[in-house]
Amino acid sequence: MNITVSPATAVKGSISLPGDKSISHRYGMLGAIAEGITTIHNYSTGADCQSTLACMQALGAKIERQDGKVIIHGGALREPGEMLDAGNSGSTIRMLSGILAAQAFTSRIGGDESLSRRPMGRVMKPLALMGAAIEGCGGSDPQGAQFPPLTIHGRPLKGIDYTLPVASAQVKSCVLFAGLFAKGETVVREPVRTRDHTEIALKEFGADIEVLGNVIRLAEGAKLRGRELVVPGDLSSATFFLVAALLMPDADLVIERVGMNPTRSALLDFLVGIGADIQILGVQQTGGELIGSLRVRASKIKGGAMEGAMTAALIDEIPGLAVLGAASEQGLTVRDAGELRVKETDRIATIETNMKRMGVTIQTSADGFFIPGRQKFHAAECDSAGDHRIAMAFAVAALAADGPSTITNAGAAGVSFPEFFSTLQEIAH
């Protein structure tokens, strides 16, 4: 699907966003293994999170959809009749592998062509230390990396004390999910703090979990119980609308009921730090997560740099921030972002390709890039390469271009935000 985006000079109005992807994945998985009924309001409409529900259904959970709610009848999982399909979702395959590793059956889990190129060694290693037996496909990778589909022979696991070699909320979650079934305590140590939706969700479902700084301890023998939960609006999706407003000479946009989790607030801290006029309104708590509304107005953006912990915290938001960087006063420097090379696409490469198509100068490195500021976007044909965040980032860039631009493979946005283009059209004038 190709979509043409016309230039705009104003971004105004009030919008609501689909439920947070990260939280929806976790609620869907935990609801399926918890005893009783879990009711989830505002579950993500994105294809990735639907893949999680489809996998849990294939594993025996009864799932109903009523009036915008997802209702999960949880309990013991059963052996699936065929290979589990994670679609394009790295979150699904990586986190669910932790649960599957402890089941009393063998399962296979794979996904689409893009997912089949994403390395799985980062979850296979800690799970093997816990006693899991997992086989991947070696492919032609000279480093011996393992790729989907995975064959997971469920067996009894033991808790481990594991230090993550690279900050990753997905790997942390995989180990903690396996720890729910393990004998003994499971400890995960993070090099830098990553989003803590898993820790919050586990506590909400009844697990005995303790967080001290960057160390998470999960006690043996968790008894999870079904809950009624509300998923906040997705802050990562909000990135694209915040950037759209900040690119415009005339902007006043309210984004309703967005997740305000402190481990995700690095986005707002970064934007305000480089000059964005953003107000947070009406903060409240639900299910251990903070929710609030954002008001963003036209601003003069200085630009800046990110590295280390800041890069880890903003890894999913970097495609959108790259677009803002090109229009800022000083540009944007990104370091320590090698993780971008193994996302749905090599995002450093796809950002570079599309920036150049739009006439924007960019210098890339193995783990980041520099985009000089005060650049103009020129109308172009941009290719998402099947990556939802690239599709959305360059649709936003197109609003600031000198003529209509086409986003090819624009349907990729549906992975996280099926309503993205219609929502963008509502507020761009």
Secondary structure, DSSP 8 states (H G I E B T S, - for coil): --EEE---SEEEEEEE--B-HHHHHHHHHHHHHSBEEEEEES---SHHHHHHHHHHHHTT-EEEEETTEEEEEE------SS-EE-TT-HHHHHHHHHHHTTSSSEEEEE--TTGGGS--HHHHHHHHHTT-EEEEE-TT-TT---EEEEEEE----B--EEE-SS--HHHHHHHHHHHTTSBS-EEEE-SS----HHHHHHHHHT--EEEETTEEEE-SS---B--EEE--B-HHHHHHHHHHHHHSSEEEEEEEEEE--TTTTHHHHHHHHTT-EEEEEEEEEETTEEEEEEEEE------EEE-HHHHHHTTTTHHHHHHHHHHSSS-EEE-S-GGGGGSSS-HHHHHHHHHHHTT---EEETTEEEE-SS--B---EEE-TT-HHHHHHHHHHHHTBSS-EEEETGGGGGGT-TTHHHHHHHHB-
